[in-house]
Amino acid sequence: MAVTPGLLNVDQVAARLQVSRWTVYNLIRSRELASLTIGRCRRITETALHDYITRQTEGEAA
């Protein structure tokens, strides 16, 4: 049985990144942060958030 990564809402992602909801929506719109829609709700997997943070960290180190 595969483990499903946790799903976060926009407010939770904003809190973890310490940015505004607007910034999270801009990251989603620009496809820098992967998300999915369930009904009318936007959700981000913990894996997608981790991948985004990793890319940003590697970009800063380069």
C-alpha positions as a Markdown table, in Angstrom:
| # | Residue | x | y | z |
|---|---|---|---|---|
| 1 | Met | 0.0 | 0.0 | 0.0 |
| 2 | Ala | 1.4 | 3.4 | -1.1 |
| 3 | Val | 1.7 | 6.1 | 1.5 |
| 4 | Thr | -0.2 | 9.2 | 0.5 |
| 5 | Pro | 1.7 | 12.4 | 1.3 |
| 6 | Gly | -0.1 | 14.9 | 3.5 |
| 7 | Leu | -2.1 | 17.6 | 1.9 |
| 8 | Leu | -1.8 | 21.2 | 3.0 |
| 9 | Asn | -4.1 | 24.1 | 2.3 |
| 10 | Val | -2.8 | 27.5 | 1.1 |
| 11 | Asp | -2.9 | 29.0 | 4.7 |
| 12 | Gln | -0.8 | 26.1 | 6.0 |
| 13 | Val | 1.8 | 26.5 | 3.2 |
| 14 | Ala | 1.9 | 30.3 | 3.8 |
| 15 | Ala | 2.5 | 29.7 | 7.5 |
| 16 | Arg | 5.3 | 27.2 | 6.8 |
| 17 | Leu | 7.0 | 29.5 | 4.3 |
| 18 | Gln | 6.2 | 32.6 | 6.4 |
| 19 | Val | 4.7 | 34.4 | 3.4 |
| 20 | Ser | 1.3 | 35.7 | 2.5 |
| 21 | Arg | -1.5 | 33.7 | 0.9 |
| 22 | Trp | -1.1 | 36.0 | -2.1 |
| 23 | Thr | 2.5 | 34.8 | -2.5 |
| 24 | Val | 1.5 | 31.2 | -2.3 |
| 25 | Tyr | -1.1 | 31.7 | -5.0 |
| 26 | Asn | 1.5 | 33.5 | -7.2 |
| 27 | Leu | 3.9 | 30.5 | -6.7 |
| 28 | Ile | 1.1 | 28.2 | -7.8 |
| 29 | Arg | 0.1 | 30.4 | -10.7 |
| 30 | Ser | 3.7 | 30.6 | -11.9 |
| 31 | Arg | 4.0 | 26.7 | -11.6 |
| 32 | Glu | 6.9 | 27.1 | -9.1 |
| 33 | Leu | 4.8 | 25.2 | -6.5 |
| 34 | Ala | 2.8 | 22.2 | -7.7 |
| 35 | Ser | -0.8 | 22.0 | -6.4 |
| 36 | Leu | -4.0 | 20.2 | -7.1 |
| 37 | Thr | -7.6 | 21.1 | -6.9 |
| 38 | Ile | -10.2 | 19.1 | -5.0 |
| 39 | Gly | -13.6 | 20.5 | -5.6 |
| 40 | Arg | -13.0 | 24.3 | -5.1 |
| 41 | Cys | -10.2 | 23.8 | -2.7 |
| 42 | Arg | -6.5 | 24.2 | -3.7 |
| 43 | Arg | -4.2 | 21.7 | -2.0 |
| 44 | Ile | -0.4 | 21.3 | -1.9 |
| 45 | Thr | 1.3 | 18.0 | -1.0 |
| 46 | Glu | 4.0 | 18.0 | 1.6 |
| 47 | Thr | 6.3 | 16.5 | -1.1 |
| 48 | Ala | 5.6 | 19.4 | -3.5 |
| 49 | Leu | 6.4 | 21.9 | -0.7 |
| 50 | His | 9.6 | 20.1 | 0.2 |
| 51 | Asp | 10.6 | 20.0 | -3.5 |
| 52 | Tyr | 10.0 | 23.7 | -3.8 |
| 53 | Ile | 12.1 | 24.5 | -0.7 |
| 54 | Thr | 14.9 | 22.2 | -2.0 |
| 55 | Arg | 15.0 | 23.9 | -5.4 |
| 56 | Gln | 15.1 | 27.3 | -3.7 |
| 57 | Thr | 17.9 | 26.2 | -1.3 |
| 58 | Glu | 20.0 | 24.7 | -4.1 |
| 59 | Gly | 19.5 | 27.9 | -6.2 |
| 60 | Glu | 20.8 | 30.0 | -3.3 |
| 61 | Ala | 23.8 | 27.8 | -2.9 |
| 62 | Ala | 24.8 | 27.9 | -6.6 |
